[in-house]
Amino acid sequence: MKKKKLTARILCTVLVSLLALLFAMPLVWMILASLKTTREVFGENWLPAVPKWGNYREVWTNSQVNLFRVYRTSLTIVILGTSGQLIISSLAAYAFAKIRFNGRNVIFTLFMLSMMIPVQATIIPRYMFFYEIGLYNTVWALILPGWFGITSIFLLRQFYMSLPNELMEAARVDGAGHFRTFLQVMMPLTKPAMISTVILSFITTWNDYLSALIFLPNKKLYTVAQSVRFWLFDGDQRYELTMATATSVVVPVVILFFFCQKYFVEGLATSGVKG
């Protein structure tokens, strides 16, 4: 029996490793292509004849769209957008999960139904609204919509519902109101769910292309997604620069997930325990 279990474990490890390698191949190809010349990108050899590290220097220091400015803009949008979403979503999730009020389930159902509306259907109303109030062609046109995330509210609500109501009752006996209970009792227990929300919001905002394309036409305000498009549709068709930009763009996401993977998996696994 021990030998069978060991054999099965080895086979599972080999299978998972092969699948992981299969999924990693496009990423490896992208990194290697970023070090090639234009002619070598679609050649038969995966490895570049001579690594062209100058490709990275070109995309980071280009006079029109350089990644230093692009990173600054994207990080500003991501940090402000994610922070606002975390605050608003956590407060809304706490209210839906732990506070009883008339119409609570109806309002939450309407929130969930709004997820069925495609993002593309809201582009024209948002464009007209932001243009009228003077936020068009500013980073706030991307930051403000990011504050209201229905998915984040849903995940956090499910996590709050898994916490026992006795915690709130004990805090109420000590004279704590809802806001104090939320800050001192509930929030410290929702670390995995909070980190999951941060990661999902970060990735969504970081990779957002459509909103950036519509609301940020100024090259000085380009985001990372627009910078990839800039080199992809460049007149010279230098695909190696596109790959160098894409590689640079992926790095923050990989680093974030690497350090927060444990909490991310735990948060998603426990968000559906009760509801």
N, C-alpha and C positions, 0 to 999 in steps of 0.2 A: 504493500500500500504506500509506503514511504517513497519507493522508487517511482511509482506511478504519479504521485503528487509532485515529486521533483521533476519528472519528465514533462508533466503538464505545465508546471511553472516555467520551465526553460522554453517550451514551445510558445507560451504566451509572451514571454519576454522578447523572444526573437521576432514574433509577429508584430508586437507593438513597436519594437525598434525599427522594423522595416517600414511600417506605416509612418512613423515619425520622420524617417529619412525621406520617404516619398513626399510628405508635406513640406519638408524643409528644402527640397531641391529647387523650387522656384526662387526662394530667398537666396540660396547659394548662387544660383545663376545670376540674379540681379546684382549681387555684390561683385562677382567676377566680371560681369559685363561693364560695371562702372569703372573698371581699371583697364579697359580695352580702348582701341581706336574705333572709329566709326565702321571701318571695313571689317574689323574682327568681331563685332558684336554678334552678327548672325553667321559667323563661320562655324566650322565643324569642331574646332578646339574650344573646350571650356575655359582653359587657362589662357590668360593673355601672354603674348610673346614677351613683352616688357610691360610691367605694371605702370599705368599712366596716372600717378598720384596727382598730376596737374589738373585732372578732371575735377577733383574736389576743390582745388584752389579756385578754379574757374567759377563753379556754382556758388561758392561762399563769398567771392569778392566781385562778382559781376556788377557792373555799374547800374544796370536796369533792375534786375531782381537778384539781390544777394541774400543768402540764407541768414546772415546775421540780423538783418532787418526783418526778414520773414519770420524767423524764430521769435523775435521780440513781439511782433504783432500777434502771432498765434498763441504764444504763452500768455499774453495779456488777456486775450479772449477766453482761453481755456481756464485760467486761474479765476478770473472774475465770474465767468459763466458757471463754473463748477461750484465755486463757493456759494453763489446765490442759489443755485439749484439745491445744494445740500441743506441750506438753512430753510428754504421754503418747503421742500419736499419732506424733510423730517418733521416740521411743525404740522403740515397737513396730514402726514401719515399718523402722527400721534393723535390728532383730533379724530380721524376716521376710525382709529383702532380702539381708543380708550375713553373718548368723551361721547356720551349719549345725548343726541339732540335730534329734533324733529327733521325728518328728511335726509338723515345721514346716508342711508343706503341708496336713496334715489340720487343724491348728488354724486356719490362715489360711482354709481352705475353710469351716470352721464360722463364722468371723467373717463371711465374705461371705454365708453363708446366713442369718445373723441379720438382714441387711438386708431380707429378705423378710417379716419380722414387722412388721405395721402398728403404728405408735406407739399407736394407740387401744387395741390389745390389751394394752398394758402399763400403762395408766392405773390400773386397779384394784389390781394388785400394788404399783405405786409408791405409790399413796395409802395402802394398808395399811402398807407399810414405813415411809414417812416419818412417818405418824401415830404409829406405835409408838415410833420413836426420837426423836420430838420435833422433827422438821424441818418438819412441816406448817405452812403459813402463815408460812414464812420464805423468804428468797431462796435459801437453800442447796438447797431442793427443786428449783430450776431450775438452779442452778450445777453441782451434782454430776453429774447425768446428762449435762450438756454436755461433761464431761471425756472421755467415751468416744465418739468419733466414728469409725465404721467407714469412712465415705467418706474422711475425712482420712487414716486409716491406709493405705487403698488408694492414694490419690493420691501420698502421700509414698513408699510402698513402690515404686511404679512409677518414681518419680524416682530413688530410691537405686539401683535395679537398672540404670539407664542409666549410672551412674558406674562407671568401670573398677575392677576389683578390685586393680589394681596400686597404687592409692593406699593401700589398706589394707595391702598387703604392705610398701610402703615405710615406712609408719608403724610396722608391727610390727617391722621391722628396727631402727628407731630406739628400740625399747623401749616403744612406746605400747600400752596396752591398749585394749579396746573403747570404754570411756567416753571416754578421751582422744582416740581416733581419731574418735569421733562428734562431739565438741565442736570439735576443732581442724582436722579434715580435711573431714568430711562436711557439717557444718552450714553453713560459709561458702559451700559450692557449691550449696546448696539454697534460696537466697534467693527465686527466683520461686515455687517450690513452697510455701514457707512463707507467702508473702504470699497466694497463692491459697487456702491453708487458712484463713488469718486472715479473708479476705473472705467465704468461704463460711460459716464459723462465725459471723461477726458478723451476716450477713444472716439466717441461720437462727435464731439466738438472739434477735435484735432483733425479728423478726416472729413469734416463737412466741406463739400465742394460746391453744391448747388447754391446754398445761401451766400457763400463767399463770392461766387461768380456773379450773382445778381446784385448784391448790395455793396460790393467793394471793387468797383472798376479801376480805381486808382492803383497803379503798380506799386506805389510806396506803401500801400496797405495790404498787399497780397499776403495770403495765408500759405501754409505749407502745401495744401492741395493745389492752389493756384500756381505755385512755383513749379510743381511737377508738370502741370499742363503747359506752362510757359515754354519749357524746354521740349516737351513732346510735340508741340505745334510750331516750334521754331523753324524758320525758313530753311536752315541748313540741315535739318533732320539729324541732329547729333544725339543719337540714342544713348550713347555712353554718358552724356551729361544728364539725361533724363534718369538713368539708372543711378547715377551718383547722387542726384537730388532725392530720389525715392529711398535710397539707402540711408541718407542723412535724416530723412523724415521718420523712418521706422524706428530709429534708435531710442527716442524717449518712450515710445509705447512698450518696447521690449524691456527696457530698464524698469518701468513702472510695474509691469506685470510680473517680472522676475522677483522683485522685492515684496510684492503684495499678493502673490499667488495663493499663499496659504489662507489669508483672510478672504480673498475673493471667492475661492471654492467653498469655504465654510459659510460665507454669507449667502451665496446662492443656494446652498444645500439646506440651510435652516430657514430661508425666507418663505418656504411653502409648507412649514410644519403644521400650521393651523390657519384656517381662514374660511 
